Amino acid sequence: MTEEEAKAALLVRQAELAEEDRISAEGRAPVTLQQDSVGRLSRMDAMQQQAMAQAQERRRNAERARIVAALTRLDEGEWGYCIRCGEEIAAKRLAHDPSVPRCMGCASGGD
């Protein structure tokens, strides 16, 4: 994967995350108490769905931060190199996810 391809893929994923945020906004909204129309179990179900939507939002935010960091590394000419050891990251690993910041050895905790 070239740097241009990586940048394009990262920007596309960034746009997809923004769209996912837009779509899931209603699911993250506070659950209101409507005792006349919603029973206790229905409210518990709504709260569980809200918690799952919020967890998905946290995962998207973490991925968004990885994408921003990868775009910064691209701009600085550091993309494709492990942020821990400085070794080159395997091309297949970058092709799978251009936002990865570490080589396989460092990502798995090896030295």
C-alpha positions in Angstrom: 0.0 0.0 0.0 1.4 3.4 -1.0 1.2 6.4 1.2 -1.4 7.9 -1.1 -3.6 4.8 -0.9 -3.2 4.7 2.9 -4.2 8.4 3.1 -7.3 7.8 0.9 -8.3 4.7 2.9 -7.9 6.6 6.2 -10.0 9.5 5.0 -12.7 7.2 3.7 -12.8 5.4 7.1 -12.9 8.8 8.9 -16.0 9.8 6.8 -17.6 6.4 7.5 -17.1 6.9 11.3 -18.8 10.3 11.0 -21.7 8.8 9.2 -22.0 6.0 11.9 -22.0 8.8 14.5 -24.8 10.5 12.8 -26.9 7.4 12.4 -26.5 6.2 16.0 -27.1 9.6 17.7 -30.6 8.7 18.6 -29.5 5.4 20.3 -27.1 7.3 22.6 -29.7 9.8 23.8 -30.9 9.7 27.4 -33.6 7.2 28.1 -36.7 9.1 29.4 -39.1 7.7 31.9 -42.6 7.3 30.5 -44.4 5.1 32.9 -47.7 5.5 31.2 -46.5 4.0 27.9 -43.3 2.1 28.7 -43.0 -0.7 31.3 -40.0 -1.3 33.6 -38.6 -4.1 31.3 -39.0 -2.0 28.2 -37.1 0.9 29.9 -34.3 -1.5 31.0 -34.1 -2.8 27.4 -33.8 0.8 26.2 -31.1 1.6 28.8 -29.2 -1.5 27.6 -29.4 -0.4 24.0 -28.3 3.0 25.0 -25.2 1.6 26.8 -24.3 -0.5 23.8 -24.6 2.6 21.5 -22.4 4.5 23.9 -19.8 1.7 23.9 -19.8 1.7 20.1 -19.3 5.5 20.2 -16.2 5.1 22.4 -14.8 2.5 20.0 -15.4 4.8 17.1 -13.7 7.7 19.0 -10.7 5.4 19.7 -10.5 4.4 16.0 -10.8 8.1 15.0 -7.9 9.0 17.2 -5.8 6.2 15.6 -6.7 7.6 12.2 -5.7 11.1 13.1 -2.4 9.9 14.5 -1.8 7.9 11.3 -2.6 10.9 9.1 -0.1 12.9 11.2 2.6 10.2 10.7 1.9 10.3 7.0 2.4 14.1 6.9 5.6 13.8 8.9 7.0 10.9 6.8 6.9 8.5 9.7 4.0 6.3 8.5 4.8 2.6 8.1 7.3 2.6 10.9 6.7 1.3 14.4 6.2 4.1 16.9 7.9 2.0 19.6 10.9 0.4 18.0 11.2 2.3 14.7 11.2 -0.9 12.6 9.2 -1.0 9.4 5.6 -2.4 9.8 4.8 -5.3 7.6 3.0 -4.3 4.3 0.2 -6.8 4.9 -0.4 -5.4 8.3 -0.7 -1.9 6.9 -2.9 -3.1 4.0 -5.3 -4.6 6.5 -5.4 -1.4 8.7 -3.3 1.6 7.6 -3.8 3.2 11.1 -1.8 0.6 13.0 1.0 2.3 14.9 3.2 -0.7 15.9 4.9 -3.6 14.3 3.6 -7.1 15.1 6.3 -7.7 17.7 5.6 -4.5 19.6 1.9 -4.9 19.3 2.0 -8.4 20.8 4.2 -7.2 23.7 7.4 -8.7 22.5 10.8 -6.9 22.6 
